[in-house]
Amino acid sequence: MAGSESSPASLLQLYVDYGRYAEATNLLLEYFDSVASVVSSRIFHLMSLLAYESCLQNLFRTCITSC
């Protein structure tokens, strides 16, 4: 099976089937860590966009009131 990749779910299933619980636990922890970092980076990106939008709105209001 050249070129095919196994999914993390099938690897986890193999670990559990063969009683390799430490490896299964480490795989789950790595997965949770990667998901958490992706989610937190998306939240940070959204917060940055909202702050930028708020800044533009304040600038627009300032320009309208001073003109």
Contacts in CASP RR format, 6 or more apart in sequence:
PFRMAT RR
TARGET T0000
AUTHOR 0000-0000-0000
METHOD contacts of the structure
MODEL  1
MAGSESSPASLLQLYVDYGRYAEATNLLLEYFDSVASVVSSRIFHLMSLL
AYESCLQNLFRTCITSC
8 27 0 8 1.000
8 31 0 8 1.000
11 27 0 8 1.000
12 24 0 8 1.000
12 27 0 8 1.000
12 28 0 8 1.000
14 20 0 8 1.000
15 21 0 8 1.000
15 23 0 8 1.000
15 24 0 8 1.000
15 27 0 8 1.000
16 24 0 8 1.000
END
